[in-house]
């Protein structure tokens, strides 16, 4: 995560400190990381580079599991030179209309170029499993649609299904031991099936 903030006191580029932690801090809202000076997960190094530390210890918190960024007004109020802030000039009184939210919006869009705003990078680990489904030459050569069979005599209504029927397989269903349908896989194109062919379909399951 990269957060660009600009104000009268300068500009700050912030990121979370997840790269510095061996284990995340967990709260009722999920994981919690500090906002520090840096970009795209890389923390800046140097004198007081990790952020404002007078009282809060950081510029705020990043809570990725609930999609929330909490900023410290006191940390951002100082000037860039004296206190590593941006001169945001927030009002932290409970009984005044300070329009702090508008100041944050202005800080995100002050310059109107690509150096403002914020970007998010995400990473997800996917597990994959491969299943092989075999259709033997004697299987799946007839339609299961009841309209192909006469309701009164049980005879096949279409002569093309009598001697050498041909079907086209388009879908594979995955069932559990209780014959309950769990997943459906669609083939990239229909595969022709008759008594002279066997099909082996590989299904990739991501979870």
C-alpha positions as CSV (number, residue, x, y, z in Angstrom):
1,X,0.0,0.0,0.0
2,X,1.3,3.5,-0.9
3,X,-0.4,6.7,0.4
4,X,0.6,10.1,-1.0
5,X,-0.3,13.1,1.1
6,X,0.5,16.7,0.2
7,X,-0.1,19.9,2.3
8,X,1.3,23.3,3.0
9,X,4.0,21.8,5.1
10,X,5.3,19.4,2.4
11,X,4.6,15.9,1.1
12,X,4.7,12.5,2.8
13,X,4.7,9.1,1.1
14,X,3.4,6.4,3.5
15,X,3.2,2.6,3.5
16,X,2.4,-0.1,6.0
17,X,5.2,-1.7,8.1
18,X,4.2,-5.3,7.4
19,X,7.6,-6.0,5.9
20,X,9.2,-5.3,9.3
21,X,7.0,-7.6,11.3
22,X,7.5,-11.3,11.8
23,X,3.9,-11.7,13.1
24,X,1.0,-9.3,12.5
25,X,-0.9,-7.6,15.4
26,X,-4.5,-8.8,15.5
27,X,-7.5,-6.8,16.7
28,X,-11.3,-7.3,16.6
29,X,-11.0,-5.8,13.0
30,X,-8.3,-8.3,11.9
31,X,-4.7,-7.5,11.1
32,X,-3.3,-4.1,12.1
33,X,-0.2,-2.4,10.7
34,X,1.4,1.0,11.4
35,X,1.6,3.6,8.6
36,X,5.2,4.7,8.2
37,X,7.3,6.6,5.7
38,X,7.8,4.3,2.6
39,X,6.4,3.2,-0.6
40,X,4.7,-0.1,-1.8
41,X,5.7,-2.0,1.4
42,X,9.3,-0.7,1.4
43,X,10.0,1.3,4.5
44,X,12.3,4.3,4.1
45,X,15.4,4.3,6.3
46,X,17.2,7.2,7.9
47,X,16.8,9.6,10.7
48,X,13.2,9.6,11.9
49,X,12.3,8.0,8.6
50,X,9.7,5.5,9.9
51,X,7.4,8.4,10.8
52,X,6.2,10.7,13.5
53,X,6.9,9.2,16.9
54,X,6.3,12.0,19.5
55,X,3.1,10.5,20.8
56,X,1.4,8.2,18.2
57,X,4.5,6.3,17.0
58,X,3.3,6.3,13.5
59,X,1.1,8.2,11.0
60,X,-1.8,5.9,11.8
61,X,-3.0,2.4,11.2
62,X,-3.8,0.2,8.2
63,X,-6.5,-2.5,8.7
64,X,-6.5,-4.5,5.4
65,X,-9.1,-7.1,6.5
66,X,-11.8,-4.4,6.8
67,X,-10.3,-2.1,4.1
68,X,-9.7,0.8,6.5
69,X,-7.0,3.4,6.9
70,X,-6.9,5.5,10.1
71,X,-4.7,8.6,10.0
72,X,-3.3,10.5,12.9
73,X,-4.2,14.1,12.7
74,X,-1.6,15.2,15.2
75,X,1.1,13.4,13.3
76,X,0.1,15.1,10.0
77,X,-0.4,18.6,11.4
78,X,3.3,19.3,11.8
79,X,5.5,20.7,9.0
80,X,7.7,18.3,7.0
81,X,11.0,19.9,8.2
82,X,10.2,20.2,11.9
83,X,7.9,17.2,12.6
84,X,7.7,15.0,9.5
85,X,4.1,16.1,8.9
86,X,2.4,18.0,6.0
87,X,0.8,20.9,7.8
88,X,-2.6,19.4,7.6
89,X,-4.0,21.8,10.3
90,X,-6.8,19.5,11.6
91,X,-9.1,20.4,14.4
92,X,-9.5,17.6,16.9
93,X,-12.2,19.2,19.1
94,X,-15.5,17.2,19.4
95,X,-17.8,20.2,19.3
96,X,-16.5,22.1,16.2
97,X,-17.2,21.8,12.5
98,X,-13.6,21.4,11.3
99,X,-14.2,19.8,8.0
100,X,-11.2,17.5,8.5
101,X,-12.5,15.1,5.9
102,X,-12.2,17.8,3.3
103,X,-8.6,18.5,4.3
104,X,-7.7,14.9,3.7
105,X,-9.4,14.9,0.3
106,X,-7.4,18.1,-0.6
107,X,-4.2,16.4,0.7
108,X,-4.8,13.4,-1.6
109,X,-5.5,15.6,-4.7
110,X,-3.6,18.8,-4.0
111,X,-1.2,18.6,-7.0
112,X,-3.5,16.9,-9.4
113,X,-0.8,14.6,-10.8
114,X,0.2,11.0,-10.3
115,X,2.2,11.7,-7.2
116,X,-1.0,12.0,-5.1
117,X,-3.7,9.6,-4.0
118,X,-3.0,6.0,-3.0
119,X,-2.4,2.6,-4.5
120,X,-3.0,-0.8,-3.1
121,X,-1.1,-4.0,-3.9
122,X,-2.6,-7.4,-3.0
123,X,-1.3,-10.9,-2.9
124,X,-3.3,-14.1,-2.7
125,X,-2.1,-17.7,-2.5
126,X,-4.1,-20.1,-4.6
127,X,-4.0,-23.9,-4.2
128,X,-4.6,-25.9,-7.3
129,X,-5.6,-29.5,-7.8
130,X,-6.0,-31.5,-11.0
131,X,-8.8,-34.1,-11.5
132,X,-8.9,-36.5,-14.5
133,X,-12.4,-37.5,-15.7
134,X,-12.6,-40.5,-18.1
135,X,-15.4,-41.2,-20.4
136,X,-15.1,-44.8,-21.8
137,X,-16.1,-45.7,-25.3
138,X,-19.3,-47.2,-24.1
139,X,-20.4,-44.3,-22.0
140,X,-22.1,-41.0,-22.7
141,X,-23.1,-41.8,-26.2
142,X,-26.8,-41.1,-25.9
143,X,-28.7,-38.0,-24.8
144,X,-30.2,-38.0,-21.3
145,X,-33.0,-35.7,-22.6
146,X,-36.3,-37.5,-22.3
147,X,-37.6,-36.0,-25.5
148,X,-35.4,-38.4,-27.4
149,X,-37.4,-41.4,-26.2
150,X,-41.0,-42.2,-26.9
151,X,-43.1,-41.9,-23.8
152,X,-45.4,-44.7,-24.8
153,X,-43.2,-47.3,-26.4
154,X,-39.7,-46.4,-25.1
155,X,-38.3,-46.3,-28.6
156,X,-35.6,-43.9,-29.7
157,X,-37.3,-41.2,-31.8
158,X,-34.3,-40.1,-33.9
159,X,-32.7,-42.7,-36.2
160,X,-29.3,-41.0,-35.8
161,X,-29.2,-42.3,-32.3
162,X,-29.8,-45.9,-33.1
163,X,-26.7,-47.4,-34.9
164,X,-23.8,-45.0,-34.3
165,X,-25.0,-42.1,-32.1
166,X,-22.8,-39.1,-31.6
167,X,-23.0,-36.7,-28.7
168,X,-21.0,-33.6,-27.7
169,X,-19.8,-33.2,-24.2
170,X,-19.7,-29.6,-23.0
171,X,-19.7,-29.8,-19.2
172,X,-18.1,-31.9,-16.4
173,X,-19.8,-32.1,-13.0
174,X,-17.9,-32.9,-9.9
175,X,-19.8,-34.9,-7.2
176,X,-19.1,-36.0,-3.6
177,X,-19.6,-39.5,-2.2
178,X,-23.3,-38.6,-1.6
179,X,-23.9,-37.8,-5.3
180,X,-24.2,-34.1,-4.5
181,X,-23.0,-31.7,-7.2
182,X,-20.2,-29.6,-5.8
183,X,-18.7,-27.9,-8.9
184,X,-19.2,-27.6,-12.7
185,X,-16.4,-27.3,-15.2
186,X,-17.1,-25.9,-18.7
187,X,-15.0,-27.2,-21.6
188,X,-13.4,-24.7,-24.0
189,X,-15.2,-26.4,-26.9
190,X,-17.6,-29.3,-27.3
191,X,-15.9,-32.7,-27.6
192,X,-17.5,-35.3,-29.9
193,X,-18.2,-38.7,-28.3
194,X,-19.3,-42.0,-29.9
195,X,-18.6,-45.7,-29.5
196,X,-15.2,-45.5,-31.1
197,X,-13.8,-42.7,-28.8
198,X,-12.7,-42.4,-25.2
199,X,-12.2,-39.0,-23.6
200,X,-9.9,-38.0,-20.8
201,X,-10.7,-34.5,-19.4
202,X,-8.3,-32.7,-17.1
203,X,-10.1,-30.4,-14.6
204,X,-8.1,-27.7,-12.8
205,X,-9.6,-26.8,-9.4
206,X,-8.4,-23.6,-7.7
207,X,-9.3,-22.9,-4.1
